[in-house]
């Protein structure tokens, strides 16, 4: 059991962090299921380098240009 602190912050207990090998690169996705219960999922944020080779596209992508655009803050 954990408390809710200022700004609605809480702590993930050590046994949960250890069981799921969590670190600061994870985000938590919260949802309410059909029974009205709260569910959460730990989502690892991947860097662009970690994403390379994991996904396929329906059309060719200029990955060099894409990386430049992302670095320059373009999201088109």
PDB file of N, CA, C and O in Angstrom, chain B, residues numbered from 101:
ATOM      1  N   UNK B 101       0.847  -1.168   0.000  1.00  0.00           N
ATOM      2  CA  UNK B 101       0.000   0.000   0.000  1.00  0.00           C
ATOM      3  C   UNK B 101       0.899   1.239   0.000  1.00  0.00           C
ATOM      4  O   UNK B 101       1.919   1.285   0.688  1.00  0.00           O
ATOM      5  N   UNK B 102       0.501   2.229  -0.779  1.00  0.00           N
ATOM      6  CA  UNK B 102       1.246   3.483  -0.808  1.00  0.00           C
ATOM      7  C   UNK B 102       0.289   4.644  -0.577  1.00  0.00           C
ATOM      8  O   UNK B 102      -0.929   4.491  -0.673  1.00  0.00           O
ATOM      9  N   UNK B 103       0.846   5.788  -0.276  1.00  0.00           N
ATOM     10  CA  UNK B 103       0.065   7.005  -0.061  1.00  0.00           C
ATOM     11  C   UNK B 103       0.082   7.847  -1.326  1.00  0.00           C
ATOM     12  O   UNK B 103       0.926   7.670  -2.205  1.00  0.00           O
ATOM     13  N   UNK B 104      -0.869   8.764  -1.394  1.00  0.00           N
ATOM     14  CA  UNK B 104      -0.875   9.768  -2.453  1.00  0.00           C
ATOM     15  C   UNK B 104      -0.380  11.059  -1.812  1.00  0.00           C
ATOM     16  O   UNK B 104      -0.925  11.510  -0.804  1.00  0.00           O
ATOM     17  N   UNK B 105       0.653  11.650  -2.402  1.00  0.00           N
ATOM     18  CA  UNK B 105       1.299  12.837  -1.853  1.00  0.00           C
ATOM     19  C   UNK B 105       0.870  14.086  -2.611  1.00  0.00           C
ATOM     20  O   UNK B 105       0.004  14.037  -3.485  1.00  0.00           O
ATOM     21  N   UNK B 106       1.496  15.212  -2.256  1.00  0.00           N
ATOM     22  CA  UNK B 106       1.219  16.464  -2.960  1.00  0.00           C
ATOM     23  C   UNK B 106       1.331  16.248  -4.456  1.00  0.00           C
ATOM     24  O   UNK B 106       2.129  15.438  -4.929  1.00  0.00           O
ATOM     25  N   UNK B 107       0.525  16.978  -5.181  1.00  0.00           N
ATOM     26  CA  UNK B 107       0.497  16.891  -6.649  1.00  0.00           C
ATOM     27  C   UNK B 107       0.152  15.478  -7.112  1.00  0.00           C
ATOM     28  O   UNK B 107       0.480  15.100  -8.237  1.00  0.00           O
ATOM     29  N   UNK B 108      -0.512  14.690  -6.251  1.00  0.00           N
ATOM     30  CA  UNK B 108      -0.997  13.345  -6.555  1.00  0.00           C
ATOM     31  C   UNK B 108       0.111  12.363  -6.918  1.00  0.00           C
ATOM     32  O   UNK B 108      -0.116  11.425  -7.682  1.00  0.00           O
ATOM     33  N   UNK B 109       1.300  12.573  -6.377  1.00  0.00           N
ATOM     34  CA  UNK B 109       2.414  11.653  -6.595  1.00  0.00           C
ATOM     35  C   UNK B 109       2.302  10.469  -5.650  1.00  0.00           C
ATOM     36  O   UNK B 109       1.725  10.582  -4.569  1.00  0.00           O
ATOM     37  N   UNK B 110       2.851   9.337  -6.058  1.00  0.00           N
ATOM     38  CA  UNK B 110       2.902   8.150  -5.215  1.00  0.00           C
ATOM     39  C   UNK B 110       4.213   7.426  -5.483  1.00  0.00           C
ATOM     40  O   UNK B 110       4.980   7.831  -6.357  1.00  0.00           O
ATOM     41  N   UNK B 111       4.473   6.364  -4.742  1.00  0.00           N
ATOM     42  CA  UNK B 111       5.702   5.596  -4.876  1.00  0.00           C
ATOM     43  C   UNK B 111       5.347   4.184  -5.310  1.00  0.00           C
ATOM     44  O   UNK B 111       4.418   3.581  -4.773  1.00  0.00           O
ATOM     45  N   UNK B 112       6.082   3.656  -6.277  1.00  0.00           N
ATOM     46  CA  UNK B 112       5.915   2.258  -6.671  1.00  0.00           C
ATOM     47  C   UNK B 112       6.740   1.426  -5.690  1.00  0.00           C
ATOM     48  O   UNK B 112       7.951   1.625  -5.585  1.00  0.00           O
ATOM     49  N   UNK B 113       6.110   0.503  -4.976  1.00  0.00           N
ATOM     50  CA  UNK B 113       6.853  -0.293  -3.989  1.00  0.00           C
ATOM     51  C   UNK B 113       8.025  -1.049  -4.615  1.00  0.00           C
ATOM     52  O   UNK B 113       7.968  -1.457  -5.775  1.00  0.00           O
ATOM     53  N   UNK B 114       9.080  -1.227  -3.833  1.00  0.00           N
ATOM     54  CA  UNK B 114      10.303  -1.877  -4.309  1.00  0.00           C
ATOM     55  C   UNK B 114      10.043  -3.262  -4.890  1.00  0.00           C
ATOM     56  O   UNK B 114      10.636  -3.626  -5.906  1.00  0.00           O
ATOM     57  N   UNK B 115       9.165  -4.038  -4.259  1.00  0.00           N
ATOM     58  CA  UNK B 115       8.923  -5.393  -4.776  1.00  0.00           C
ATOM     59  C   UNK B 115       8.286  -5.366  -6.166  1.00  0.00           C
ATOM     60  O   UNK B 115       8.529  -6.264  -6.972  1.00  0.00           O
ATOM     61  N   UNK B 116       7.477  -4.348  -6.456  1.00  0.00           N
ATOM     62  CA  UNK B 116       6.897  -4.202  -7.801  1.00  0.00           C
ATOM     63  C   UNK B 116       7.978  -3.749  -8.774  1.00  0.00           C
ATOM     64  O   UNK B 116       8.097  -4.300  -9.868  1.00  0.00           O
ATOM     65  N   UNK B 117       8.777  -2.740  -8.381  1.00  0.00           N
ATOM     66  CA  UNK B 117       9.871  -2.263  -9.253  1.00  0.00           C
ATOM     67  C   UNK B 117      10.819  -3.397  -9.595  1.00  0.00           C
ATOM     68  O   UNK B 117      11.239  -3.529 -10.745  1.00  0.00           O
ATOM     69  N   UNK B 118      11.162  -4.219  -8.607  1.00  0.00           N
ATOM     70  CA  UNK B 118      12.091  -5.327  -8.836  1.00  0.00           C
ATOM     71  C   UNK B 118      11.471  -6.421  -9.702  1.00  0.00           C
ATOM     72  O   UNK B 118      12.121  -6.943 -10.607  1.00  0.00           O
ATOM     73  N   UNK B 119      10.220  -6.766  -9.427  1.00  0.00           N
ATOM     74  CA  UNK B 119       9.535  -7.822 -10.180  1.00  0.00           C
ATOM     75  C   UNK B 119       9.464  -7.498 -11.668  1.00  0.00           C
ATOM     76  O   UNK B 119       9.621  -8.383 -12.509  1.00  0.00           O
ATOM     77  N   UNK B 120       9.225  -6.222 -11.993  1.00  0.00           N
ATOM     78  CA  UNK B 120       9.062  -5.806 -13.383  1.00  0.00           C
ATOM     79  C   UNK B 120      10.300  -5.109 -13.944  1.00  0.00           C
ATOM     80  O   UNK B 120      10.262  -4.571 -15.050  1.00  0.00           O
ATOM     81  N   UNK B 121      11.403  -5.118 -13.181  1.00  0.00           N
ATOM     82  CA  UNK B 121      12.656  -4.480 -13.613  1.00  0.00           C
ATOM     83  C   UNK B 121      12.438  -3.039 -14.067  1.00  0.00           C
ATOM     84  O   UNK B 121      12.939  -2.630 -15.115  1.00  0.00           O
ATOM     85  N   UNK B 122      11.699  -2.281 -13.285  1.00  0.00           N
ATOM     86  CA  UNK B 122      11.362  -0.902 -13.650  1.00  0.00           C
ATOM     87  C   UNK B 122      12.515   0.037 -13.329  1.00  0.00           C
ATOM     88  O   UNK B 122      13.236  -0.142 -12.348  1.00  0.00           O
ATOM     89  N   UNK B 123      12.666   1.035 -14.178  1.00  0.00           N
ATOM     90  CA  UNK B 123      13.581   2.134 -13.922  1.00  0.00           C
ATOM     91  C   UNK B 123      12.914   3.415 -14.414  1.00  0.00           C
ATOM     92  O   UNK B 123      11.740   3.393 -14.783  1.00  0.00           O
ATOM     93  N   UNK B 124      13.634   4.512 -14.424  1.00  0.00           N
ATOM     94  CA  UNK B 124      13.039   5.799 -14.779  1.00  0.00           C
ATOM     95  C   UNK B 124      12.658   5.921 -16.250  1.00  0.00           C
ATOM     96  O   UNK B 124      12.040   6.910 -16.644  1.00  0.00           O
ATOM     97  N   UNK B 125      13.013   4.937 -17.066  1.00  0.00           N
ATOM     98  CA  UNK B 125      12.656   5.008 -18.483  1.00  0.00           C
ATOM     99  C   UNK B 125      11.224   4.526 -18.734  1.00  0.00           C
ATOM    100  O   UNK B 125      10.764   4.544 -19.876  1.00  0.00           O
ATOM    101  N   UNK B 126      10.525   4.101 -17.701  1.00  0.00           N
ATOM    102  CA  UNK B 126       9.161   3.601 -17.853  1.00  0.00           C
ATOM    103  C   UNK B 126       8.135   4.682 -17.550  1.00  0.00           C
ATOM    104  O   UNK B 126       8.359   5.567 -16.725  1.00  0.00           O
ATOM    105  N   UNK B 127       7.008   4.588 -18.238  1.00  0.00           N
ATOM    106  CA  UNK B 127       5.824   5.391 -17.956  1.00  0.00           C
ATOM    107  C   UNK B 127       4.736   4.416 -17.508  1.00  0.00           C
ATOM    108  O   UNK B 127       4.831   3.214 -17.758  1.00  0.00           O
ATOM    109  N   UNK B 128       3.713   4.934 -16.850  1.00  0.00           N
ATOM    110  CA  UNK B 128       2.589   4.109 -16.433  1.00  0.00           C
ATOM    111  C   UNK B 128       1.359   4.540 -17.217  1.00  0.00           C
ATOM    112  O   UNK B 128       1.003   5.718 -17.238  1.00  0.00           O
ATOM    113  N   UNK B 129       0.715   3.571 -17.862  1.00  0.00           N
ATOM    114  CA  UNK B 129      -0.544   3.835 -18.550  1.00  0.00           C
ATOM    115  C   UNK B 129      -1.670   3.364 -17.638  1.00  0.00           C
ATOM    116  O   UNK B 129      -1.718   2.196 -17.253  1.00  0.00           O
ATOM    117  N   UNK B 130      -2.574   4.274 -17.297  1.00  0.00           N
ATOM    118  CA  UNK B 130      -3.694   3.987 -16.405  1.00  0.00           C
ATOM    119  C   UNK B 130      -4.968   3.842 -17.226  1.00  0.00           C
ATOM    120  O   UNK B 130      -5.173   4.577 -18.192  1.00  0.00           O
ATOM    121  N   UNK B 131      -5.833   2.889 -16.843  1.00  0.00           N
ATOM    122  CA  UNK B 131      -7.135   2.766 -17.493  1.00  0.00           C
ATOM    123  C   UNK B 131      -8.140   2.176 -16.506  1.00  0.00           C
ATOM    124  O   UNK B 131      -7.772   1.538 -15.519  1.00  0.00           O
ATOM    125  N   UNK B 132      -9.385   2.404 -16.795  1.00  0.00           N
ATOM    126  CA  UNK B 132     -10.468   1.819 -16.016  1.00  0.00           C
ATOM    127  C   UNK B 132     -11.073   0.721 -16.875  1.00  0.00           C
ATOM    128  O   UNK B 132     -11.519   0.975 -17.994  1.00  0.00           O
ATOM    129  N   UNK B 133     -11.087  -0.511 -16.345  1.00  0.00           N
ATOM    130  CA  UNK B 133     -11.598  -1.627 -17.140  1.00  0.00           C
ATOM    131  C   UNK B 133     -13.124  -1.656 -17.126  1.00  0.00           C
ATOM    132  O   UNK B 133     -13.756  -0.807 -16.496  1.00  0.00           O
ATOM    133  N   UNK B 134     -13.716  -2.625 -17.814  1.00  0.00           N
ATOM    134  CA  UNK B 134     -15.173  -2.715 -17.938  1.00  0.00           C
ATOM    135  C   UNK B 134     -15.871  -2.944 -16.601  1.00  0.00           C
ATOM    136  O   UNK B 134     -17.057  -2.647 -16.461  1.00  0.00           O
ATOM    137  N   UNK B 135     -15.141  -3.469 -15.622  1.00  0.00           N
ATOM    138  CA  UNK B 135     -15.701  -3.695 -14.286  1.00  0.00           C
ATOM    139  C   UNK B 135     -15.535  -2.478 -13.374  1.00  0.00           C
ATOM    140  O   UNK B 135     -15.909  -2.526 -12.202  1.00  0.00           O
ATOM    141  N   UNK B 136     -14.970  -1.379 -13.914  1.00  0.00           N
ATOM    142  CA  UNK B 136     -14.773  -0.173 -13.130  1.00  0.00           C
ATOM    143  C   UNK B 136     -13.535  -0.192 -12.254  1.00  0.00           C
ATOM    144  O   UNK B 136     -13.362   0.676 -11.398  1.00  0.00           O
ATOM    145  N   UNK B 137     -12.668  -1.184 -12.464  1.00  0.00           N
ATOM    146  CA  UNK B 137     -11.437  -1.274 -11.672  1.00  0.00           C
ATOM    147  C   UNK B 137     -10.290  -0.614 -12.430  1.00  0.00           C
ATOM    148  O   UNK B 137     -10.251  -0.629 -13.660  1.00  0.00           O
ATOM    149  N   UNK B 138      -9.366  -0.039 -11.682  1.00  0.00           N
ATOM    150  CA  UNK B 138      -8.202   0.621 -12.285  1.00  0.00           C
ATOM    151  C   UNK B 138      -7.167  -0.440 -12.646  1.00  0.00           C
ATOM    152  O   UNK B 138      -6.838  -1.307 -11.837  1.00  0.00           O
ATOM    153  N   UNK B 139      -6.667  -0.358 -13.859  1.00  0.00           N
ATOM    154  CA  UNK B 139      -5.561  -1.212 -14.323  1.00  0.00           C
ATOM    155  C   UNK B 139      -4.433  -0.295 -14.724  1.00  0.00           C
ATOM    156  O   UNK B 139      -4.657   0.842 -15.139  1.00  0.00           O
ATOM    157  N   UNK B 140      -3.217  -0.793 -14.599  1.00  0.00           N
ATOM    158  CA  UNK B 140      -2.090  -0.019 -15.091  1.00  0.00           C
ATOM    159  C   UNK B 140      -1.127  -0.935 -15.832  1.00  0.00           C
ATOM    160  O   UNK B 140      -1.058  -2.140 -15.589  1.00  0.00           O
ATOM    161  N   UNK B 141      -0.393  -0.318 -16.739  1.00  0.00           N
ATOM    162  CA  UNK B 141       0.601  -1.041 -17.530  1.00  0.00           C
ATOM    163  C   UNK B 141       1.868  -0.210 -17.541  1.00  0.00           C
ATOM    164  O   UNK B 141       1.829   1.009 -17.706  1.00  0.00           O
ATOM    165  N   UNK B 142       2.998  -0.891 -17.363  1.00  0.00           N
ATOM    166  CA  UNK B 142       4.287  -0.214 -17.413  1.00  0.00           C
ATOM    167  C   UNK B 142       4.762  -0.218 -18.865  1.00  0.00           C
ATOM    168  O   UNK B 142       4.888  -1.275 -19.485  1.00  0.00           O
ATOM    169  N   UNK B 143       5.021   0.965 -19.394  1.00  0.00           N
ATOM    170  CA  UNK B 143       5.437   1.133 -20.787  1.00  0.00           C
ATOM    171  C   UNK B 143       6.846   1.711 -20.796  1.00  0.00           C
ATOM    172  O   UNK B 143       7.085   2.790 -20.254  1.00  0.00           O
ATOM    173  N   UNK B 144       7.779   0.987 -21.413  1.00  0.00           N
ATOM    174  CA  UNK B 144       9.155   1.477 -21.508  1.00  0.00           C
ATOM    175  C   UNK B 144       9.249   2.473 -22.654  1.00  0.00           C
ATOM    176  O   UNK B 144       8.876   2.175 -23.788  1.00  0.00           O
ATOM    177  N   UNK B 145       9.750   3.648 -22.342  1.00  0.00           N
ATOM    178  CA  UNK B 145       9.992   4.636 -23.386  1.00  0.00           C
ATOM    179  C   UNK B 145      11.264   4.249 -24.110  1.00  0.00           C
ATOM    180  O   UNK B 145      12.310   4.067 -23.488  1.00  0.00           O
ATOM    181  N   UNK B 146      11.176   4.125 -25.418  1.00  0.00           N
ATOM    182  CA  UNK B 146      12.329   3.727 -26.214  1.00  0.00           C
ATOM    183  C   UNK B 146      12.945   4.935 -26.887  1.00  0.00           C
ATOM    184  O   UNK B 146      12.244   5.844 -27.331  1.00  0.00           O
ATOM    185  N   UNK B 147      14.253   4.931 -26.955  1.00  0.00           N
ATOM    186  CA  UNK B 147      14.930   5.958 -27.738  1.00  0.00           C
ATOM    187  C   UNK B 147      14.802   5.576 -29.210  1.00  0.00           C
ATOM    188  O   UNK B 147      14.437   4.447 -29.538  1.00  0.00           O
ATOM    189  N   UNK B 148      15.100   6.512 -30.078  1.00  0.00           N
ATOM    190  CA  UNK B 148      15.033   6.232 -31.510  1.00  0.00           C
ATOM    191  C   UNK B 148      15.959   5.072 -31.870  1.00  0.00           C
ATOM    192  O   UNK B 148      15.597   4.211 -32.672  1.00  0.00           O
ATOM    193  N   UNK B 149      17.147   5.049 -31.280  1.00  0.00           N
ATOM    194  CA  UNK B 149      18.089   3.967 -31.561  1.00  0.00           C
ATOM    195  C   UNK B 149      17.539   2.610 -31.115  1.00  0.00           C
ATOM    196  O   UNK B 149      17.781   1.601 -31.776  1.00  0.00           O
ATOM    197  N   UNK B 150      16.798   2.576 -29.994  1.00  0.00           N
ATOM    198  CA  UNK B 150      16.205   1.327 -29.529  1.00  0.00           C
ATOM    199  C   UNK B 150      15.056   0.868 -30.433  1.00  0.00           C
ATOM    200  O   UNK B 150      14.761  -0.325 -30.511  1.00  0.00           O
ATOM    201  N   UNK B 151      14.416   1.815 -31.109  1.00  0.00           N
ATOM    202  CA  UNK B 151      13.297   1.471 -31.992  1.00  0.00           C
ATOM    203  C   UNK B 151      13.755   0.906 -33.327  1.00  0.00           C
ATOM    204  O   UNK B 151      13.030   0.140 -33.961  1.00  0.00           O
ATOM    205  N   UNK B 152      14.955   1.280 -33.755  1.00  0.00           N
ATOM    206  CA  UNK B 152      15.450   0.855 -35.065  1.00  0.00           C
ATOM    207  C   UNK B 152      15.472  -0.669 -35.138  1.00  0.00           C
ATOM    208  O   UNK B 152      16.061  -1.335 -34.287  1.00  0.00           O
ATOM    209  N   UNK B 153      14.822  -1.210 -36.166  1.00  0.00           N
ATOM    210  CA  UNK B 153      14.793  -2.651 -36.384  1.00  0.00           C
ATOM    211  C   UNK B 153      13.643  -3.361 -35.691  1.00  0.00           C
ATOM    212  O   UNK B 153      13.415  -4.541 -35.954  1.00  0.00           O
ATOM    213  N   UNK B 154      12.911  -2.682 -34.813  1.00  0.00           N
ATOM    214  CA  UNK B 154      11.790  -3.311 -34.102  1.00  0.00           C
ATOM    215  C   UNK B 154      10.483  -3.227 -34.867  1.00  0.00           C
ATOM    216  O   UNK B 154       9.591  -4.050 -34.661  1.00  0.00           O
ATOM    217  N   UNK B 155      10.356  -2.243 -35.746  1.00  0.00           N
ATOM    218  CA  UNK B 155       9.089  -1.968 -36.397  1.00  0.00           C
ATOM    219  C   UNK B 155       9.247  -1.962 -37.911  1.00  0.00           C
ATOM    220  O   UNK B 155      10.342  -1.747 -38.431  1.00  0.00           O
ATOM    221  N   UNK B 156       8.153  -2.198 -38.606  1.00  0.00           N
ATOM    222  CA  UNK B 156       8.146  -2.127 -40.066  1.00  0.00           C
ATOM    223  C   UNK B 156       7.144  -1.061 -40.500  1.00  0.00           C
ATOM    224  O   UNK B 156       6.212  -0.733 -39.765  1.00  0.00           O
ATOM    225  N   UNK B 157       7.346  -0.532 -41.689  1.00  0.00           N
ATOM    226  CA  UNK B 157       6.478   0.512 -42.216  1.00  0.00           C
ATOM    227  C   UNK B 157       5.820   0.045 -43.499  1.00  0.00           C
ATOM    228  O   UNK B 157       6.367  -0.787 -44.222  1.00  0.00           O
ATOM    229  N   UNK B 158       4.643   0.585 -43.778  1.00  0.00           N
ATOM    230  CA  UNK B 158       3.937   0.214 -45.003  1.00  0.00           C
ATOM    231  C   UNK B 158       4.531   0.910 -46.225  1.00  0.00           C
ATOM    232  O   UNK B 158       4.314   0.470 -47.354  1.00  0.00           O
ATOM    233  N   UNK B 159       5.288   2.005 -46.007  1.00  0.00           N
ATOM    234  CA  UNK B 159       5.940   2.732 -47.085  1.00  0.00           C
ATOM    235  C   UNK B 159       7.394   2.981 -46.703  1.00  0.00           C
ATOM    236  O   UNK B 159       7.723   3.029 -45.518  1.00  0.00           O
ATOM    237  N   UNK B 160       8.274   3.141 -47.703  1.00  0.00           N
ATOM    238  CA  UNK B 160       9.682   3.424 -47.392  1.00  0.00           C
ATOM    239  C   UNK B 160       9.826   4.722 -46.589  1.00  0.00           C
ATOM    240  O   UNK B 160       9.076   5.676 -46.795  1.00  0.00           O
ATOM    241  N   UNK B 161      10.798   4.745 -45.675  1.00  0.00           N
ATOM    242  CA  UNK B 161      11.055   5.914 -44.842  1.00  0.00           C
ATOM    243  C   UNK B 161      12.528   6.280 -44.961  1.00  0.00           C
ATOM    244  O   UNK B 161      13.404   5.419 -44.879  1.00  0.00           O
ATOM    245  N   UNK B 162      12.785   7.557 -45.153  1.00  0.00           N
ATOM    246  CA  UNK B 162      14.157   8.058 -45.163  1.00  0.00           C
ATOM    247  C   UNK B 162      14.561   8.250 -43.705  1.00  0.00           C
ATOM    248  O   UNK B 162      14.321   9.312 -43.130  1.00  0.00           O
ATOM    249  N   UNK B 163      15.172   7.232 -43.105  1.00  0.00           N
ATOM    250  CA  UNK B 163      15.457   7.261 -41.668  1.00  0.00           C
ATOM    251  C   UNK B 163      16.483   8.330 -41.294  1.00  0.00           C
ATOM    252  O   UNK B 163      16.434   8.873 -40.191  1.00  0.00           O
ATOM    253  N   UNK B 164      17.400   8.633 -42.191  1.00  0.00           N
ATOM    254  CA  UNK B 164      18.390   9.676 -41.910  1.00  0.00           C
ATOM    255  C   UNK B 164      17.683  11.019 -41.797  1.00  0.00           C
ATOM    256  O   UNK B 164      17.944  11.784 -40.868  1.00  0.00           O
ATOM    257  N   UNK B 165      16.788  11.309 -42.738  1.00  0.00           N
ATOM    258  CA  UNK B 165      16.043  12.568 -42.704  1.00  0.00           C
ATOM    259  C   UNK B 165      15.097  12.595 -41.507  1.00  0.00           C
ATOM    260  O   UNK B 165      14.947  13.630 -40.856  1.00  0.00           O
ATOM    261  N   UNK B 166      14.466  11.475 -41.218  1.00  0.00           N
ATOM    262  CA  UNK B 166      13.562  11.398 -40.078  1.00  0.00           C
ATOM    263  C   UNK B 166      14.298  11.702 -38.777  1.00  0.00           C
ATOM    264  O   UNK B 166      13.798  12.455 -37.942  1.00  0.00           O
ATOM    265  N   UNK B 167      15.471  11.125 -38.605  1.00  0.00           N
ATOM    266  CA  UNK B 167      16.257  11.368 -37.395  1.00  0.00           C
ATOM    267  C   UNK B 167      16.649  12.844 -37.291  1.00  0.00           C
ATOM    268  O   UNK B 167      16.617  13.421 -36.204  1.00  0.00           O
ATOM    269  N   UNK B 168      17.020  13.456 -38.428  1.00  0.00           N
ATOM    270  CA  UNK B 168      17.351  14.890 -38.440  1.00  0.00           C
ATOM    271  C   UNK B 168      16.135  15.725 -38.057  1.00  0.00           C
ATOM    272  O   UNK B 168      16.238  16.661 -37.263  1.00  0.00           O
ATOM    273  N   UNK B 169      14.972  15.376 -38.631  1.00  0.00           N
ATOM    274  CA  UNK B 169      13.745  16.119 -38.344  1.00  0.00           C
ATOM    275  C   UNK B 169      13.385  16.032 -36.859  1.00  0.00           C
ATOM    276  O   UNK B 169      13.008  17.032 -36.249  1.00  0.00           O
ATOM    277  N   UNK B 170      13.502  14.838 -36.285  1.00  0.00           N
ATOM    278  CA  UNK B 170      13.188  14.657 -34.866  1.00  0.00           C
ATOM    279  C   UNK B 170      14.152  15.462 -34.012  1.00  0.00           C
ATOM    280  O   UNK B 170      13.746  16.118 -33.052  1.00  0.00           O
ATOM    281  N   UNK B 171      15.419  15.411 -34.362  1.00  0.00           N
ATOM    282  CA  UNK B 171      16.434  16.152 -33.606  1.00  0.00           C
ATOM    283  C   UNK B 171      16.169  17.649 -33.665  1.00  0.00           C
ATOM    284  O   UNK B 171      16.446  18.369 -32.706  1.00  0.00           O
ATOM    285  N   UNK B 172      15.627  18.126 -34.804  1.00  0.00           N
ATOM    286  CA  UNK B 172      15.350  19.543 -34.989  1.00  0.00           C
ATOM    287  C   UNK B 172      13.946  19.938 -34.511  1.00  0.00           C
ATOM    288  O   UNK B 172      13.525  21.081 -34.691  1.00  0.00           O
ATOM    289  N   UNK B 173      13.229  18.990 -33.905  1.00  0.00           N
ATOM    290  CA  UNK B 173      11.913  19.299 -33.344  1.00  0.00           C
ATOM    291  C   UNK B 173      10.773  19.283 -34.331  1.00  0.00           C
ATOM    292  O   UNK B 173       9.678  19.747 -34.011  1.00  0.00           O
ATOM    293  N   UNK B 174      10.996  18.765 -35.518  1.00  0.00           N
ATOM    294  CA  UNK B 174       9.918  18.669 -36.500  1.00  0.00           C
ATOM    295  C   UNK B 174       9.167  17.370 -36.267  1.00  0.00           C
ATOM    296  O   UNK B 174       9.787  16.325 -36.066  1.00  0.00           O
ATOM    297  N   UNK B 175       7.842  17.421 -36.293  1.00  0.00           N
ATOM    298  CA  UNK B 175       7.069  16.199 -36.132  1.00  0.00           C
ATOM    299  C   UNK B 175       6.081  15.998 -37.287  1.00  0.00           C
ATOM    300  O   UNK B 175       4.951  15.560 -37.068  1.00  0.00           O
ATOM    301  N   UNK B 176       6.492  16.308 -38.479  1.00  0.00           N
ATOM    302  CA  UNK B 176       5.651  16.086 -39.670  1.00  0.00           C
ATOM    303  C   UNK B 176       5.885  14.703 -40.182  1.00  0.00           C
ATOM    304  O   UNK B 176       5.282  14.303 -41.178  1.00  0.00           O
TER     305      UNK B 176
END
